[in-house]
């Protein structure tokens, strides 16, 4: 088993062990595609590459299939017990553009609109889920359980999706303010709560910003009461209170005030627009 996604480690392993199928996040396979230009090695044993953990564009899926001369499978999943997957035999227009269909025939995915009613095929809404391997709740966390499940037992993923007439799902965005950094998904609100514990920080907003390599990076917009902290000091503080490194901000922006929407919530869209 490879200990990293480095082509220096992965490529020789595929070649020597005649690996037929491999699973990786988009940031890893994008790295591998770039490496093919300078790393000549026999990877002809590969029959399929399974990509999941973050959004993967149809353009990159097509490029991946051509680069490795193999099939591409896409998936969508959550550790709470949700999984969709494209079939190895799926035509390119399905394999390259969707995340497939539920793993079990007993899964009950629904896409609902803002009114809580089911959406028609092709309409975007929130993906909610019932299924035989879905968790019953979060361990010793009644608040999160009640917040995530509705009265009918459906788990609300916070992800936006559409379903095609054949039952394939395509994840189109997020309803919740979560960040997907290289396949590691976490709550921006949790990072905000941790940063608010740092002395001198008056207010903070955290969001994901586009990144070609990782899909998203983390940006923290901070209002301070004194000297502004730098990125290094922020990471040191988060590390000292036990926050995993992949949740640490990649970028810090200092603001005098955070913009608000008409209903008084922090305007994340305005913040994102301000740094484009």
C-alpha positions in Angstrom: 0.0 0.0 0.0 1.3 3.4 -0.9 2.0 5.8 2.0 1.6 8.9 -0.1 0.1 10.0 -3.4 3.5 10.9 -4.9 4.0 9.6 -8.4 7.5 8.5 -7.3 5.8 6.0 -4.9 2.5 5.2 -6.7 3.7 4.6 -10.2 6.3 2.0 -9.5 3.8 0.2 -7.2 1.2 0.1 -9.9 3.7 -1.2 -12.4 5.4 -3.8 -10.3 2.2 -5.2 -8.7 0.2 -5.0 -11.9 -2.6 -3.0 -10.2 -5.9 -3.0 -12.1 -8.0 -0.6 -10.0 -7.0 2.4 -7.9 -9.0 4.9 -5.8 -8.0 8.5 -5.3 -9.2 12.0 -4.7 -9.2 14.5 -7.6 -6.1 16.4 -6.4 -4.1 13.2 -6.5 -5.1 12.1 -10.0 -4.5 15.6 -11.3 -1.0 15.3 -9.9 -0.5 11.9 -11.6 -1.7 13.2 -15.0 0.8 16.0 -14.9 3.6 13.5 -13.8 3.0 11.3 -16.9 4.9 13.8 -19.0 8.1 13.3 -17.1 7.7 9.9 -15.5 7.9 7.1 -18.1 6.5 3.9 -16.6 4.4 1.0 -17.7 0.9 1.5 -16.2 -1.0 -0.6 -18.7 -2.3 -2.9 -16.1 -4.8 -0.2 -14.9 -8.3 -1.0 -16.0 -10.1 1.6 -14.0 -9.5 4.6 -11.7 -12.1 5.4 -9.1 -12.4 9.1 -8.2 -14.2 10.5 -5.2 -14.0 12.7 -2.2 -14.4 16.1 -4.0 -15.9 17.4 -7.1 -14.3 16.2 -10.4 -15.1 18.0 -13.6 -16.1 16.3 -16.8 -13.1 17.8 -18.5 -10.7 16.3 -16.0 -12.5 12.9 -16.1 -12.1 12.8 -19.8 -8.5 13.8 -19.6 -7.8 11.1 -16.9 -9.4 8.4 -19.0 -7.3 9.3 -22.0 -4.1 9.8 -20.1 -4.2 6.3 -18.5 -6.2 4.6 -21.2 -8.6 3.2 -18.7 -12.2 3.6 -17.4 -13.1 6.2 -14.9 -15.6 5.7 -12.1 -16.9 8.5 -10.0 -18.5 8.3 -6.5 -20.2 10.5 -3.9 -20.1 9.4 -0.3 -20.3 10.4 3.3 -19.0 8.5 6.3 -22.5 8.7 7.8 -23.4 5.9 5.4 -24.1 7.3 2.0 -22.7 6.1 -1.3 -23.4 6.6 -5.0 -21.1 5.1 -7.7 -21.0 5.0 -11.5 -20.9 1.6 -13.1 -17.6 0.4 -14.6 -19.6 -0.2 -17.8 -21.3 3.3 -17.8 -21.0 5.2 -21.0 -18.7 8.2 -20.9 -21.5 10.8 -20.8 -22.5 9.2 -17.5 -19.1 8.3 -16.1 -17.6 11.7 -16.8 -20.5 13.9 -15.7 -22.3 12.2 -12.8 -21.5 10.4 -9.5 -23.7 7.5 -10.4 -26.5 5.8 -8.5 -27.0 4.5 -5.0 -25.1 1.4 -3.9 -28.1 -0.4 -2.5 -31.5 -0.9 -4.1 -32.9 -0.2 -0.6 -31.4 3.3 -0.4 -34.0 6.0 -0.5 -32.3 9.3 -1.8 -34.5 12.3 -2.4 -33.8 15.8 -3.7 -35.9 18.4 -2.1 -36.5 22.1 -2.8 -36.6 25.0 -0.4 -40.2 24.2 0.3 -39.3 20.7 1.4 -41.1 19.1 -1.5 -39.4 16.5 -3.9 -37.8 18.0 -7.0 -38.4 16.7 -10.5 -35.6 15.1 -12.4 -33.1 17.8 -13.6 -34.1 20.2 -10.8 -31.5 21.2 -8.2 -32.2 20.8 -4.5 -30.8 19.4 -1.3 -29.9 15.7 -1.3 -31.5 13.9 1.7 -31.1 10.2 2.4 -32.4 7.0 4.1 -30.7 3.7 3.7 -29.8 0.3 5.3 -26.3 1.4 6.2 -27.0 5.0 7.2 -26.0 5.7 10.7 -28.8 6.2 13.3 -27.1 9.3 14.8 -23.9 10.9 16.1 -22.3 9.2 19.1 -23.1 11.1 22.3 -24.0 14.2 20.2 -27.8 14.6 20.4 -27.7 18.1 19.1 -25.9 17.2 15.9 -28.2 14.2 15.4 -31.4 16.3 15.8 -30.0 19.0 13.5 -29.1 16.5 10.8 -32.2 14.2 10.7 -35.8 15.2 10.0 -38.9 13.8 11.6 -39.2 11.1 8.9 -35.7 9.9 9.5 -34.0 11.4 6.4 -30.5 12.5 6.8 -29.9 16.0 5.4 -26.6 16.1 3.6 -26.3 19.8 3.0 -25.2 19.1 -0.5 -27.0 20.3 -3.6 -27.7 17.7 -6.4 -29.7 16.9 -9.5 -30.9 13.5 -10.7 -31.2 12.5 -14.3 -34.1 10.4 -15.7 -31.9 7.2 -15.4 -31.4 7.8 -11.6 -27.8 9.0 -11.7 -26.9 11.8 -9.3 -24.7 14.8 -9.9 -23.5 16.8 -7.0 -23.6 20.5 -7.9 -22.7 22.4 -4.8 -23.3 22.7 -1.0 -26.1 24.1 1.0 -24.0 24.2 4.2 -20.9 26.3 4.6 -18.5 23.3 4.5 -15.1 23.2 2.9 -13.7 20.4 0.8 -9.9 20.7 0.8 -8.3 17.9 -1.2 -11.0 15.4 -0.2 -11.0 16.4 3.5 -14.5 17.9 4.2 -15.1 20.0 7.3 -17.4 22.6 8.7 -16.3 26.2 8.2 -18.4 27.1 11.3 -16.2 24.8 13.4 -13.1 26.6 12.3 -14.7 29.9 13.0 -15.6 28.8 16.5 -12.0 27.8 17.2 -10.6 31.0 15.8 -12.9 33.1 18.1 -11.1 31.6 21.0 -7.9 33.3 19.9 -7.1 36.4 21.9 -7.5 39.6 19.9 -10.0 38.2 17.3 -13.3 40.1 17.5 -15.1 38.5 14.6 -14.3 35.9 11.9 -15.7 34.3 8.8 -14.2 31.2 7.2 -15.0 30.0 3.7 -13.6 27.9 0.9 -11.9 29.6 -2.1 -11.2 27.9 -5.4 -7.8 26.2 -5.8 -6.7 24.2 -8.9 -4.7 21.6 -7.0 -6.9 21.0 -3.9 -10.3 22.0 -5.2 -10.7 24.4 -2.4 -8.4 26.2 0.1 -9.5 27.8 3.4 -9.6 31.6 3.8 -10.3 33.3 7.1 -11.6 36.8 7.2 -10.7 38.3 10.6 -11.7 41.5 12.5 -9.1 42.2 15.3 -9.1 44.4 18.4 -5.3 45.0 18.2 -2.3 43.8 16.3 -3.4 41.5 13.5 -2.3 37.9 13.8 -0.4 36.4 10.8 -1.0 33.1 9.2 1.8 31.4 11.2 0.5 32.5 14.6 -3.0 31.4 13.7 -1.9 28.0 12.7 0.2 27.7 15.8 -2.8 28.6 18.0 -5.1 26.1 16.2 -2.5 23.4 16.5 -2.1 24.0 20.2 -5.8 23.5 20.8 -5.9 20.3 18.8 -7.3 21.4 15.5 -6.2 19.1 12.6 -3.8 20.8 10.2 -6.0 20.2 7.2 -8.5 22.6 8.8 -6.0 25.4 9.3 -6.5 28.5 7.1 -4.4 28.7 4.0 -5.0 32.4 3.7 -5.9 35.2 6.1 -7.6 38.5 5.2 -7.8 41.3 7.8 -11.0 43.4 7.7 -12.3 46.3 9.8 -15.8 44.9 9.5 -17.5 41.9 8.0 -20.2 42.6 5.4 -23.7 41.6 6.3 -26.8 40.5 4.3 -30.1 42.4 4.7 -31.2 39.8 7.4 -28.0 40.3 9.4 -25.9 37.3 8.4 -22.3 37.5 7.3 -22.3 37.9 3.6 -19.9 35.2 2.4 -20.5 35.9 -1.2 -19.3 39.5 -0.8 -16.2 38.3 1.0 -15.4 35.8 -1.7 -15.9 38.4 -4.4 -13.6 40.8 -2.6 -10.5 38.6 -3.1 -11.1 37.4 -6.7 
